[in-house]
């Protein structure tokens, strides 16, 4: 019995030691014992490094920004801002676990650090920890009920979870707290657009654009362009797409396709083809790019090129009724009436109302195969 008890104790001791070894104790940062004068000097010096880092951060030079935040931490090891901003730099570099570690150090140095809770929430979300992210956002709001960024991030989470009204409410609260909040205005505008509330969407995009009229938000211009397109204002859409094109960086495939469609509807067929060529060069898998380019080629009487593009669109999406209708128009114009009517019959069977109308004008029902 004694041996069994002793063995059990040894096992417990070993497993406890193993658990301690496995679970690393959080790094602790001792508060520096400094007189007020010295502390103020070090804080000012650390702030100067942070200021440089933030300038670099706005230029998206995150590694260089992190180096400045490191200098701030070296200058004053117990300064929570240094860890917080270094965490944001790590987040922007995609180092989410390291970012979380820095946000937690910042929390350790400043109780109720709402910004650090929100930073950790965003990093957790990137790592797939949605429950942990949600808890951190709620904590940030409990610390600061007027924290507009926290409402915005919660809105994004709700939108992702298909709680559309909840997302709208959170974006609205974020805007109420900060009327010039561009990201919240754009995001709410996008939701309004998706819900078919086009006039409300335009109002949100207009407000976002007016925050910095000399250099407006590219996202706001693109959202407004999409909405104008849906309202049938194709020339207005093209103007906004042009503005967005000069401001946005990164992959602009959707912008090129949408502007191409707006140009096509504005009778600028060459411009439409030019935009589609740009999107295709970016290896897009969107069949609409071939639908738009094919239709534009048909308008320019390049019937062979038009049919080739529209064939590709239909091959990529066999139920693409608009491409069937557009191919029918090209075939009819180039003298292939039978082929045109067959395309219209196919589109009609798939529920395209325009095809039904065109059949009544140009085809005989008896020709349907």
Secondary structure in CASP SS format (residue, H / E / C, confidence):
PFRMAT SS
TARGET T0000
AUTHOR 0000-0000-0000
METHOD secondary structure of the structure
MODEL  1
X C 1.00
X H 1.00
X H 1.00
X H 1.00
X H 1.00
X H 1.00
X H 1.00
X H 1.00
X H 1.00
X H 1.00
X H 1.00
X H 1.00
X H 1.00
X H 1.00
X H 1.00
X H 1.00
X H 1.00
X H 1.00
X H 1.00
X H 1.00
X H 1.00
X H 1.00
X C 1.00
X C 1.00
X C 1.00
X C 1.00
X C 1.00
X C 1.00
X C 1.00
X C 1.00
X C 1.00
X C 1.00
X C 1.00
X C 1.00
X C 1.00
X H 1.00
X H 1.00
X H 1.00
X H 1.00
X H 1.00
X H 1.00
X H 1.00
X H 1.00
X H 1.00
X H 1.00
X H 1.00
X H 1.00
X H 1.00
X H 1.00
X H 1.00
X H 1.00
X H 1.00
X H 1.00
X H 1.00
X H 1.00
X H 1.00
X H 1.00
X H 1.00
X C 1.00
X C 1.00
X C 1.00
X H 1.00
X H 1.00
X H 1.00
X H 1.00
X H 1.00
X H 1.00
X H 1.00
X H 1.00
X H 1.00
X H 1.00
X H 1.00
X H 1.00
X H 1.00
X H 1.00
X C 1.00
X C 1.00
X C 1.00
X C 1.00
X H 1.00
X H 1.00
X H 1.00
X H 1.00
X H 1.00
X H 1.00
X H 1.00
X H 1.00
X H 1.00
X H 1.00
X H 1.00
X H 1.00
X H 1.00
X C 1.00
X C 1.00
X C 1.00
X H 1.00
X H 1.00
X H 1.00
X H 1.00
X H 1.00
X H 1.00
X H 1.00
X H 1.00
X H 1.00
X H 1.00
X H 1.00
X H 1.00
X H 1.00
X H 1.00
X C 1.00
X C 1.00
X C 1.00
X C 1.00
X H 1.00
X H 1.00
X H 1.00
X H 1.00
X H 1.00
X H 1.00
X H 1.00
X H 1.00
X H 1.00
X H 1.00
X H 1.00
X H 1.00
X H 1.00
X C 1.00
X C 1.00
X C 1.00
X H 1.00
X H 1.00
X H 1.00
X H 1.00
X H 1.00
X H 1.00
X H 1.00
X H 1.00
X H 1.00
X H 1.00
X H 1.00
X H 1.00
X H 1.00
X H 1.00
X C 1.00
X C 1.00
X C 1.00
X C 1.00
X H 1.00
X H 1.00
X H 1.00
X H 1.00
X H 1.00
X H 1.00
X H 1.00
X H 1.00
X H 1.00
X H 1.00
X H 1.00
X H 1.00
X H 1.00
X C 1.00
X C 1.00
X C 1.00
X H 1.00
X H 1.00
X H 1.00
X H 1.00
X H 1.00
X H 1.00
X H 1.00
X H 1.00
X H 1.00
X H 1.00
X H 1.00
X H 1.00
X H 1.00
X H 1.00
X C 1.00
X C 1.00
X C 1.00
X C 1.00
X H 1.00
X H 1.00
X H 1.00
X H 1.00
X H 1.00
X H 1.00
X H 1.00
X H 1.00
X H 1.00
X H 1.00
X H 1.00
X H 1.00
X H 1.00
X C 1.00
X C 1.00
X C 1.00
X H 1.00
X H 1.00
X H 1.00
X H 1.00
X H 1.00
X H 1.00
X H 1.00
X H 1.00
X H 1.00
X H 1.00
X H 1.00
X H 1.00
X H 1.00
X H 1.00
X C 1.00
X H 1.00
X H 1.00
X H 1.00
X C 1.00
X C 1.00
X H 1.00
X H 1.00
X H 1.00
X H 1.00
X H 1.00
X H 1.00
X H 1.00
X H 1.00
X H 1.00
X H 1.00
X H 1.00
X H 1.00
X H 1.00
X C 1.00
X C 1.00
X C 1.00
X H 1.00
X H 1.00
X H 1.00
X H 1.00
X H 1.00
X H 1.00
X H 1.00
X H 1.00
X H 1.00
X H 1.00
X H 1.00
X H 1.00
X H 1.00
X H 1.00
X C 1.00
X C 1.00
X C 1.00
X C 1.00
X C 1.00
X H 1.00
X H 1.00
X H 1.00
X H 1.00
X H 1.00
X H 1.00
X H 1.00
X H 1.00
X H 1.00
X H 1.00
X H 1.00
X H 1.00
X H 1.00
X C 1.00
X C 1.00
X C 1.00
X H 1.00
X H 1.00
X H 1.00
X H 1.00
X H 1.00
X H 1.00
X H 1.00
X H 1.00
X H 1.00
X H 1.00
X H 1.00
X H 1.00
X H 1.00
X C 1.00
X C 1.00
X C 1.00
X C 1.00
X C 1.00
X C 1.00
X H 1.00
X H 1.00
X H 1.00
X H 1.00
X H 1.00
X H 1.00
X H 1.00
X H 1.00
X H 1.00
X H 1.00
X H 1.00
X H 1.00
X C 1.00
X C 1.00
X C 1.00
X H 1.00
X H 1.00
X H 1.00
X H 1.00
X H 1.00
X H 1.00
X H 1.00
X H 1.00
X H 1.00
X H 1.00
X H 1.00
X H 1.00
X H 1.00
X H 1.00
X C 1.00
X C 1.00
X C 1.00
X C 1.00
X H 1.00
X H 1.00
X H 1.00
X H 1.00
X H 1.00
X H 1.00
X H 1.00
X H 1.00
X H 1.00
X H 1.00
X H 1.00
X H 1.00
X H 1.00
X C 1.00
X C 1.00
X C 1.00
X H 1.00
X H 1.00
X H 1.00
X H 1.00
X H 1.00
X H 1.00
X H 1.00
X H 1.00
X H 1.00
X H 1.00
X H 1.00
X H 1.00
X H 1.00
X C 1.00
X C 1.00
X C 1.00
X H 1.00
X H 1.00
X H 1.00
X H 1.00
X H 1.00
X H 1.00
X H 1.00
X H 1.00
X H 1.00
X H 1.00
X C 1.00
X C 1.00
X H 1.00
X H 1.00
X H 1.00
X C 1.00
X C 1.00
END
